[in-house]
């Protein structure tokens, strides 16, 4: 018998982390590699947020805190939800975790029983189905193609719901596609969910502030107040505030669910880093003017990448509404031979040959539940993006 738990048989390692690690290893070996796998802004954490952390250290705020977050951060989160989303929560309806991933994981571990189903629109963030599986549930991917803007429609949602459905996970703007749901699109989905009282909604709003072209962000509990009592609204400071390494995520939801999630957290990590919590208070309460300034750069990068990729042979790249990802199809390259002589028969081979030949690290679409495609993160400096896109053009041009 294996010493390891059987539950591990249900879980795959993160493809995005694997690509990033491989790019790092090649760089360390002296290769000229451009890594476009990690979903991490290249901008530094704003100075006022860093200063808040330094002041917290100097004031001795380095002890254990309440498991589910300091009161000051909870109040900042409550104010954020009311100010930006028109959703009202009380302190016992808020949890702070070590990144948004832990918050999502805690929610699933606290609610999933064997056989429970979780509907996940595909393409999806690689961790959603794995966390569901680890919790003992059954991930139910619903494929959403480029023809539907990579978004789940009301009819597809209705077809996917069964008596075993416990959650629907929605991510808008999306990782990996950047697709974002309009208010009308969300309302069509919530109209379906209202009819199925056993189904709860987990809405991952981590990329809320990263939207372009006058797109107006809305969230489920805002669009359909009758779903408030069965919606977990998840967010964090990682992306918009350039605080990925600070590891602070949070959520608002029904008090009973939040209490259960806190119980899970109390027996795993306990409280998030005290210093990062105080920095996050400043992030949410302090100046927000750097966000539109950063978004202007992200939009320019998006437009550059979309334009250049659509000039590559065999590549079709939709223009996303938000986040900092594009999700181009590489269907036009399947069946061709790479410069190495190897046949490209799927998107995993495409990204492997691209990395080996041109030193560009991207993530295969099959890891996100829909191929043949690949994900590019354009949260890196513009000169590197331009260079990477030229290499992709050259690679595709040399396929035979």
Secondary structure, DSSP 8 states (H G I E B T S, - for coil): --SS-GGGGG----HHHHHHHHHHHHHHTT---EE------SS---HHHHHHHHHHHHTT--S---TT--HHHHHHHHHHIIIII-----GGGEEEESSHHHHHHHHHHHH--TT-EEEEEES--HHHHHHHHHTT-EEEEEE--GGGTT---HHHHHHH--TTEEEEEEESS-TTT-----HHHHHHHHHHHHT-TT-EEEEE-TTTT-B-TT-----HHHH-GGGGGGEEEEEESTTTTT-GGG--EEEE--HHHHHHHHHHHHTTT-S--HHHHHHHHHHHHS--HHHHHHHHHHHHHHHHHHHHHTTSTT-B----SBTTEEEEE-GGGTT-B-TTS-B--SHHHHHHHHHHHH-EE-EEGGGGT--SEEEEE--S-HHHHHHHHHHHHHHHHT--
